């Protein structure tokens, strides 16, 4: 009986330790990151075996550039995006090794940004933090154990034991755990893709000018690029090298990649070249193509690689139910149009979706000229009162539950789903401020006018914060 108690105690102790390890590891999903490595890696294991024909590898620029759903919608090509933030070629090799345990892809598309030394202070061209974003969510296997040994062999500052007992690395995180940390079954409805947002940037196009220039690859990155090349050849996989806009390609880099591709009979495509960028017909300032592409830039980059895969490499389309559920992908599209709205009417039109929670508060004065159409759209969102005529008034509105009090400060609290909100408004005679808190975090810009915050219940995050003042939309 004593032996049984000891065994039971040991089992419970080990189980508790494993649970603590799993909870303390940081989680990166669509609710808290534009590069959700945790769901990217964990979601890959949910794909049916041997059902992915194309795998994307590389850094954050590739995360934002290539959408498996967009590729499937236009070409029927089944893919998964396994790129992650700052993923160096060293890590791409281990990600591919792990992927080949479950899938037999016909092609691998590798972003070349980290073929060159971008982080001189980091032995593996990427920091420990972003290495762990990839390794921690991996399932345990000999590949993961080999990867950990390799990481610690090249970077002696890292501790192999802390990859096995992650609480050694993350024990301080008990102070900042949130709801996502306790979810151990994270998946990825976007199949590794994530949309960036931000102001449009001028596209830095590349025009070749010096055919003799050469910029050598980093020796360690070259070693692992050779390993990726050999691994693809051994498995009859077509390896395609790409540079996307924002990779800062110069003559030396371009010539080096062209030479490497020719030597190993690989495809190399420079999406940053002027001849390619000119075909995109990018509409400025509404589309972000450079560095981290927004949804509009992604569509053009994904369709371009789709044409290459279909016509240059004979990757054919296949019907697959795994790619048919696009609820979140459609929400990401909706969010892109909200972020692109240029005026009040366009914004109100874009917000007419059931997956939005809209929170508003006036700072000083919410008055602005409002057309009948804009009033109609505001009412259609469920708001009873029109804030745009509230000159000097305090005003709070939360998805159809609005209130106007003449020159009085307002504070209201409530919940939606698992989220708690607190909204306060102070008009001209009440203190002149606005606050919109969701789960304790401030999202209001707190500028004069109607401060508006949009929460998307599909991606589970705030996707817009702006101010409507007089006839201007301020972000």
C-alpha positions in Angstrom: 0.0 0.0 0.0 2.9 2.4 0.8 4.5 1.6 -2.6 1.2 2.4 -4.3 0.9 5.7 -2.5 4.5 6.6 -3.5 3.8 5.7 -7.1 0.6 7.7 -7.1 2.3 10.7 -5.5 5.1 10.5 -8.1 2.6 10.3 -11.0 0.7 13.3 -9.6 3.9 15.3 -9.1 5.1 14.6 -12.6 1.7 15.4 -14.1 1.6 18.7 -12.1 5.1 19.6 -13.2 4.2 18.9 -16.9 1.1 21.0 -16.6 3.0 23.9 -15.0 5.6 23.7 -17.8 2.9 23.8 -20.5 1.0 26.8 -18.9 4.1 28.9 -18.2 5.3 28.8 -21.8 4.4 32.0 -23.6 1.6 31.6 -26.2 1.5 33.6 -29.4 -1.9 33.5 -31.1 -4.0 35.8 -33.3 -5.3 37.7 -30.2 -1.9 39.0 -29.1 0.5 38.9 -32.0 0.8 39.6 -35.8 3.2 36.6 -35.9 1.4 33.9 -33.9 4.1 31.2 -33.8 2.3 29.1 -31.1 -0.8 28.6 -33.1 1.2 28.3 -36.4 3.2 25.3 -35.0 0.4 23.7 -33.1 -2.1 24.1 -35.9 0.2 22.3 -38.3 -0.3 19.1 -36.3 -4.0 19.3 -36.9 -3.6 18.9 -40.7 -4.5 15.5 -42.1 -1.4 13.5 -42.9 0.1 14.0 -46.4 -2.5 16.7 -47.3 -0.2 19.7 -47.6 1.4 20.2 -51.1 3.3 23.4 -50.4 5.1 24.6 -47.2 6.2 28.2 -46.7 9.3 28.8 -44.5 11.1 32.0 -43.5 10.7 35.1 -41.3 7.9 37.4 -40.4 7.7 38.9 -43.9 6.7 35.5 -45.2 4.1 35.1 -42.4 2.4 38.2 -43.7 3.0 37.6 -47.5 1.5 34.2 -48.1 -2.0 33.0 -47.2 -2.9 29.3 -47.7 -6.6 30.3 -48.0 -5.9 32.8 -50.7 -3.8 30.3 -52.5 -6.5 27.7 -52.3 -9.3 30.0 -53.3 -7.5 31.0 -56.5 -5.5 27.9 -57.5 -6.8 25.1 -55.3 -3.3 24.5 -54.1 -3.1 23.1 -50.5 -0.4 24.8 -48.4 0.6 25.7 -44.9 2.6 28.7 -43.8 5.3 27.6 -41.3 7.2 30.9 -41.3 7.7 32.6 -37.9 9.2 35.9 -36.6 12.9 36.2 -37.3 13.1 32.6 -38.5 16.7 32.2 -39.7 17.7 29.5 -42.2 19.1 27.5 -39.4 15.6 27.3 -37.8 13.9 26.8 -41.2 15.9 23.6 -41.6 14.6 22.2 -38.3 11.0 23.3 -39.0 11.2 21.5 -42.4 12.6 18.4 -40.7 9.7 18.4 -38.3 7.1 19.1 -41.1 8.4 16.1 -43.1 7.4 13.8 -40.2 3.7 14.5 -41.2 3.6 15.8 -44.7 5.0 15.0 -48.2 5.0 18.4 -49.8 5.7 18.8 -53.5 7.3 22.2 -53.0 8.9 24.3 -50.3 9.0 28.1 -50.6 11.8 29.6 -48.6 12.1 33.4 -47.8 15.8 34.3 -48.2 15.9 37.3 -45.9 17.9 35.4 -43.3 20.4 33.8 -45.6 22.6 36.8 -44.7 23.8 37.9 -41.2 21.1 40.2 -39.9 21.8 39.8 -36.2 25.6 39.8 -35.7 25.3 39.4 -31.9 23.2 36.2 -32.2 25.1 33.0 -33.0 22.1 31.5 -34.8 21.0 34.8 -36.5 18.0 34.9 -34.2 17.5 35.5 -30.5 16.7 32.8 -27.9 13.2 34.3 -27.5 12.2 33.8 -31.1 13.9 30.4 -31.2 11.7 29.3 -28.3 8.6 30.6 -30.1 9.2 27.8 -32.6 10.7 25.0 -30.5 8.4 25.2 -27.4 5.2 24.4 -29.3 6.8 21.5 -31.2 5.7 18.0 -30.3 8.4 15.9 -28.6 10.3 13.7 -31.1 13.9 12.9 -32.0 13.8 15.9 -34.4 13.0 18.2 -31.5 15.7 16.7 -29.4 18.3 17.0 -32.2 17.3 20.6 -32.8 17.8 21.4 -29.1 21.2 19.8 -29.1 22.1 21.7 -32.3 20.9 25.0 -30.8 23.0 24.6 -27.7 26.0 23.5 -29.6 26.0 26.7 -31.7 24.9 29.0 -28.9 26.6 27.9 -25.7 24.8 30.6 -23.7 21.6 28.5 -23.9 20.6 25.7 -21.5 19.3 22.5 -23.0 17.6 21.4 -19.8 15.4 24.6 -19.9 13.9 23.4 -23.2 12.8 20.2 -21.4 11.8 21.8 -18.1 10.5 25.1 -19.5 9.6 26.3 -16.0 13.3 26.8 -15.4 13.1 29.5 -18.1 9.6 30.9 -17.5 9.0 30.6 -13.8 8.6 34.3 -13.4 5.6 34.3 -15.8 3.2 33.3 -13.0 2.9 37.0 -12.4 1.5 37.8 -15.8 -0.4 34.7 -16.9 -3.6 35.3 -18.9 -6.5 33.3 -20.3 -4.6 32.3 -23.5 -1.8 30.7 -21.3 -4.2 28.1 -20.0 -5.4 27.1 -23.4 -3.3 24.1 -24.4 -5.3 23.1 -27.5 -4.6 26.2 -29.7 -5.1 25.7 -33.4 -4.8 28.1 -36.4 -7.8 28.8 -38.6 -5.5 30.9 -40.9 -3.1 28.0 -41.4 0.0 30.0 -40.5 -0.9 33.3 -42.2 -1.3 36.5 -40.3 -2.2 40.0 -41.6 0.0 42.9 -40.7 -1.4 46.4 -40.7 0.1 49.9 -40.7 0.6 52.9 -42.9 1.6 52.1 -46.5 5.3 52.4 -47.3 7.0 53.4 -50.5 8.1 50.2 -52.3 11.9 50.0 -52.5 12.1 48.3 -55.9 15.3 46.6 -57.1 16.8 47.2 -60.5 20.0 45.2 -61.3 23.0 47.4 -62.1 26.2 45.5 -61.2 26.4 41.9 -62.4 29.8 41.4 -60.8 28.8 42.3 -57.2 28.7 39.5 -54.7 27.6 39.5 -51.0 28.5 36.3 -49.3 25.9 34.4 -47.3 26.6 33.9 -43.6 28.6 30.7 -43.3 26.3 29.0 -40.9 23.2 30.1 -42.8 24.8 28.7 -46.0 25.5 25.4 -44.3 21.8 25.0 -43.3 20.6 26.2 -46.7 22.7 23.4 -48.2 21.0 21.0 -45.7 17.6 22.3 -46.8 18.6 21.9 -50.4 19.8 18.3 -49.8 16.7 17.4 -47.8 14.4 18.6 -50.5 16.4 16.7 -53.1 16.3 13.5 -51.1 12.5 13.8 -50.8 11.8 14.9 -54.4 10.6 18.3 -53.2 11.0 21.4 -55.4 12.8 24.1 -53.4 11.8 27.6 -54.4 13.8 30.6 -53.1 12.1 34.0 -52.8 12.8 37.6 -51.8 9.8 39.7 -51.0 9.5 43.5 -51.1 11.3 44.9 -48.0 14.1 42.3 -48.0 16.5 45.1 -49.0 17.9 43.2 -52.0 21.0 44.8 -53.5 23.2 43.7 -56.5 25.4 41.6 -54.2 22.5 39.7 -52.6 20.7 39.2 -55.9 23.7 37.9 -57.8 24.6 35.5 -54.9 21.0 34.1 -54.8 20.8 33.7 -58.6 24.2 31.9 -58.6 23.1 29.6 -55.8 19.8 28.7 -57.4 21.5 28.0 -60.8 24.2 25.8 -59.1 21.6 23.7 -57.4 18.9 23.8 -60.1 16.4 25.7 -57.8 13.9 28.4 -58.6 14.7 31.9 -57.3 12.2 34.7 -57.6 12.9 38.3 -56.5 9.5 39.8 -55.8 11.2 43.1 -55.0 12.5 43.6 -58.6 10.9 46.4 -60.5 9.7 44.1 -63.3 7.7 42.1 -60.7 6.4 45.0 -58.6 5.2 46.8 -61.7 2.9 43.8 -62.4 1.2 44.2 -59.0 -0.4 47.6 -59.8 -0.2 48.5 -56.1 -2.6 51.3 -55.2 -0.8 53.8 -52.8 -1.4 54.7 -50.1 -4.0 52.0 -49.6 -2.0 48.8 -50.0 1.0 47.8 -48.0 3.4 45.6 -49.9 6.8 46.3 -48.4 8.3 44.6 -45.3 5.1 43.3 -43.6 2.4 43.1 -46.2 -1.2 44.0 -45.2 -4.2 41.9 -46.5 -4.2 43.8 -49.8 -0.5 43.3 -50.4 -0.7 39.7 -49.4 -3.3 39.0 -52.1 -0.9 40.2 -54.8 2.1 38.3 -53.4 0.1 35.1 -52.9 -1.4 35.2 -56.3 2.0 35.8 -57.8 3.5 32.8 -56.1 0.4 30.8 -57.0 1.0 31.4 -60.7 4.6 30.3 -60.2 3.6 27.1 -58.4 0.9 26.3 -60.9 2.6 27.2 -64.2 6.3 26.9 -63.5 6.3 23.9 -61.2 3.0 22.1 -62.1 1.5 22.1 -58.7 -2.2 21.2 -59.3 -5.2 22.2 -57.3 -7.1 19.7 -55.1 -10.4 19.9 -53.4 -9.9 19.6 -49.6 -12.5 20.3 -46.8 -9.7 21.5 -44.5 -9.5 24.7 -46.5 -13.2 25.4 -46.8 -13.8 26.9 -43.3 -12.7 30.5 -43.9 -14.7 32.3 -41.1 -11.6 33.9 -39.6 -10.1 34.6 -43.0 -13.2 36.5 -44.0 -13.0 38.4 -40.7 -9.4 39.4 -41.5 -10.6 40.7 -44.9 -13.3 42.7 -43.2 -10.8 44.1 -40.8 -8.5 45.2 -43.6 -11.4 47.3 -45.1 -12.1 48.8 -41.7 -8.5 49.8 -41.4 -8.5 51.3 -44.9 -11.7 53.4 -44.4 -10.9 57.0 -45.3 -14.0 58.9 -43.9 -16.9 58.5 -41.5 -19.4 57.0 -44.0 -16.9 54.5 -45.3 -16.0 53.4 -41.8 -19.6 53.0 -40.7 -20.3 51.0 -43.8 -17.4 48.7 -43.1 -18.5 48.2 -39.5 -21.8 46.6 -40.4 -20.6 43.1 -39.3 -21.9 40.9 -36.5 -18.4 40.0 -35.4 -17.6 43.6 -34.2 -18.1 45.1 -30.8 -17.9 48.9 -31.0 -17.1 51.1 -28.0 -17.2 54.9 -28.2 -16.6 57.8 -25.8 -16.5 61.6 -26.4 -13.6 63.7 -25.3 -14.7 67.4 -25.0 -17.0 67.6 -28.0 -18.4 64.9 -30.3 -20.0 67.3 -32.8 -19.4 66.9 -36.5 -21.4 67.3 -39.7 -23.3 64.2 -40.3 -25.3 63.2 -43.4 -28.6 61.4 -43.3 -26.9 58.3 -44.7 -24.3 58.4 -41.9 -27.1 58.7 -39.3 -28.8 55.8 -40.9 -25.6 53.7 -40.8 -25.0 54.6 -37.1 -28.5 53.5 -36.2 -28.1 50.3 -38.1 -25.2 49.5 -35.8 -27.7 49.5 -33.0 -26.9 52.9 -31.5 -30.1 54.8 -30.4 -28.4 58.2 -29.9 -26.4 60.1 -32.5 -23.2 61.4 -30.9 -22.3 63.7 -33.7 -24.7 66.4 -32.6 -23.5 66.2 -28.9 -21.8 69.5 -28.8 -20.0 69.7 -25.5 -21.8 66.7 -24.1 -20.4 63.5 -22.6 -21.3 60.4 -24.6 -20.8 56.7 -24.2 -21.9 54.1 -26.8 -21.2 50.4 -26.7 -22.6 48.3 -29.6 -26.2 49.5 -29.4 -26.3 50.7 -25.8 -25.7 54.4 -26.0 -26.3 57.2 -23.6 -26.0 61.0 -23.7 -26.0 63.1 -20.5 -25.9 66.9 -20.8 -22.4 68.1 -19.6 -21.9 65.3 -17.1 -19.0 62.9 -16.8 -19.9 59.3 -17.6 -18.4 56.0 -16.5 -20.0 52.7 -17.5 -18.8 49.0 -17.2 -19.9 45.8 -18.9 -18.8 42.6 -20.5 -18.9 40.8 -23.8 -17.9 37.2 -24.0 -15.1 36.7 -21.5 -13.9 40.4 -21.8 -14.6 43.2 -19.4 -14.8 46.8 -20.6 -14.9 50.2 -18.8 -15.7 53.3 -20.8 -15.6 56.9 -19.5 -16.5 60.2 -21.2 -16.0 63.8 -20.1 -17.4 66.5 -22.2 -16.3 70.1 -22.4 -17.5 71.0 -18.9 -16.7 67.7 -17.3 -12.9 67.3 -17.7 -12.4 66.8 -21.4 -11.1 63.2 -21.6 -12.1 59.8 -23.0 -11.1 56.3 -21.9 -11.9 52.9 -23.4 -10.5 50.0 -21.3 -10.8 46.4 -22.4 -9.5 43.8 -19.9 -7.7 46.7 -18.2 -5.9 47.9 -21.2 -6.4 51.4 -22.6 -7.3 51.6 -26.3 -8.8 55.1 -26.7 -6.6 57.7 -28.4 -8.1 60.2 -25.9 -8.2 63.1 -28.4 -10.9 65.7 -28.9 -13.9 64.1 -30.7 -15.6 60.8 -30.7 -13.0 58.2 -29.7 -14.0 54.8 -31.3 -12.5 51.3 -30.6 -13.5 48.2 -32.6 -13.0 44.7 -31.1 -13.2 41.8 -33.5 -14.7 38.7 -31.8 -13.3 36.3 -34.5 -9.6 37.2 -34.1 -10.3 38.1 -30.5 -8.5 41.5 -30.6 -8.9 45.2 -31.0 -8.5 46.0 -34.7 -9.2 49.7 -34.9 -8.8 52.8 -32.7 -9.6 56.2 -34.1 -11.2 59.6 -33.4 -14.0 61.2 -35.4 -13.8 65.0 -35.0 -15.7 67.5 -37.1 -15.1 66.2 -40.7 -11.9 64.3 -40.0 -11.1 60.6 -39.2 -7.9 60.5 -37.1 -5.9 57.3 -36.4 
